Amino acid sequence: MSRSRFEPGVGAAARHMNRAMTATETTPRTDLRSSRLRALPPFLFDEIDRKKRERLAAGADVINLGVGDPDQPTPAFIIEEMNRAMREPVNQQYPAVGGGLRVFREAAAEFMRRRFGVVVDPVRHVLCLTGSKDGIAHLPWAVTNPGDTVLVPDPAYPVYEIGAALAGCRVVRMPVGRETGWKPRFDGELAADGARLLWVNYPSNPTAASADRAFYESVLGWAASRGTIVASDLAYSELYDADKPVSLWEARNADVERTPAVEFHSLSKTFNMTGWRIGFAVGHARIIGALQEVKSNVDSGTFNAIQVAGALALRRFDDPIVERTRALYRERRTLAVAGLRAAGCQVDVPDAGFFIWARCPESGGVRDSMGYAADLLERADVVVVPGAGFSERGREYIRVSLTSPTGRLAEAMERIQNQ
Ligand SMILES: Cc1ncc(COP(=O)(O)O)c(C=O)c1O
C-alpha cells in the first residue's frame, strides 16, 4: 500500500514531546518548566536573535531581514482614534466580555462584506482576538481532544503545530513543495481520515504562495467528507500585488451557517499594528463560540480602546494609506527578487505578503540554508531565516522579509551579492 502524503512528517513538536516526556526522570530539578514546554522545539527566532546579538556586540552593522515586523508607523488616524478612545473611562475597564465590542465585531463583519462579498453575523460569526496568534494558538483547546490528529502544512508558520502540540494533539505534517505551488493536494488519495483539524495559510508565511477560490473549494470538499474542521490563516490578505487574496468563505461550497471552518484575520500587517495585538476570527458559530469560551477562561479580552481604534482601521481598509503600504512592498519585492536572483538564488515572484522564499544558490548542489544563512550573517552582516528552521522540507530555502527600510534592503542585497 502506498504511504499517505500526510504520513512522513509527524511534527517536530510531537517528536520533541515524546523525548521530553521520557527525559522527565533525568531532568535536573533546576529546570522548572513543564515537560509540555520542554517538549517544544526552540522558538525559531531565538537562535537567530542570539547570533545577531553576538554580531551587534562585536560592533557590526547588521541588517535584519529575518523577522517580519513592519518598519512603517501605524496610520495617524488610528492613533488619533486610540488617543480619544483611551480617555473614555468606560474603555479603561475590563474589556466587554463575550467576544469583543459590538463596534469592533460590526466593523469586522462589514470588512468581510465589502472586501470579500461575504455576509456574516457580527455576533455569532465574529470573535475579537488579541492578535490572530491568540486565536491560532488557542483553537485546538476549543475544538480538539487530546490525541486528536491535526494536519499542518510543512513548512508553515510554527504556531499551528505548537498550539496543537500544547493541547496534546497528534500533529501530522502535510508536505508541500514548489511543484504544487506550496499547497497540499486534496485529491482523494490521502489516508488522513479522522483528522479533527486542518490548517491552511495563503498568502503563506514562509513560502509566499497564494491560493485561489478553487483551492479552498477542494480543501472544504475533502474536509467535509471526512468530518475535519478547516482553519485558514489569512493574516496577509491586504498586502497583495495585483491579485487580491480570496477568503475561504468565498468558496462555492462554503456556508458560514453549515461549514465547520474558521478563518483568522490580523490587523498587524495591513495597518502596521503588530504591537497593538488585535485580530479577529470569522467562522461557524459553534467554533466561534468554543474559542470564545476558551478565551473567556484564560484572558479578559483586548483593551477596549484598541478595539475601538481597530474598528476604525477595518472600516478604512481601502484608505489610500493602505494602498501606499502595498506600493511600498511592491517596490521592495521587485528589488529583493532581482537582488536575490543576482546572488544566484532561485526565486518565484510572490503575489502577496511581505516575504520572499528563495532557493539557496548552487555550489556543487543547492546549498543548505543553515550554512547559507550563517555565511550571510558572518560575511555580510545580513540576517535571513534559514528554511531549515521551519522544517527539513525548507532546507534549501531562505526566508527574506521586506519589512526593513528600502535603502537598507537595497544595501543588504548588495552585500549578499558581494559576500
Ligand atoms: C502566517 C501568520 N499568521 C499569523 C501571524 C500572527 O499575527 P498577529 O498575531 O500579529 O495577528 C503571523 C505573524 O507573523 C503570521 O506570519
PDBQT file of the ligand as one rigid body, heavy atoms in Angstrom, charges set to zero:
ROOT
HETATM    1  C1  LIG A 501       1.029  33.486   8.895  1.00  0.00    +0.000 C 
HETATM    2  C2  LIG A 501       0.893  34.268  10.145  1.00  0.00    +0.000 A 
HETATM    3  N1  LIG A 501      -0.229  34.161  10.846  1.00  0.00    +0.000 NA
HETATM    4  C3  LIG A 501      -0.425  34.836  11.992  1.00  0.00    +0.000 A 
HETATM    5  C4  LIG A 501       0.550  35.665  12.478  1.00  0.00    +0.000 A 
HETATM    6  C5  LIG A 501       0.291  36.370  13.795  1.00  0.00    +0.000 C 
HETATM    7  O1  LIG A 501      -0.041  37.682  13.605  1.00  0.00    +0.000 OA
HETATM    8  P1  LIG A 501      -0.742  38.565  14.753  1.00  0.00    +0.000 P 
HETATM    9  O2  LIG A 501      -0.821  37.727  15.988  1.00  0.00    +0.000 OA
HETATM   10  O3  LIG A 501       0.142  39.742  14.929  1.00  0.00    +0.000 OA
HETATM   11  O4  LIG A 501      -2.088  38.895  14.233  1.00  0.00    +0.000 OA
HETATM   12  C6  LIG A 501       1.746  35.816  11.801  1.00  0.00    +0.000 A 
HETATM   13  C7  LIG A 501       2.793  36.693  12.345  1.00  0.00    +0.000 C 
HETATM   14  O5  LIG A 501       3.889  36.741  11.925  1.00  0.00    +0.000 OA
HETATM   15  C8  LIG A 501       1.923  35.094  10.591  1.00  0.00    +0.000 A 
HETATM   16  O6  LIG A 501       3.040  35.205   9.879  1.00  0.00    +0.000 OA
ENDROOT
TORSDOF 0
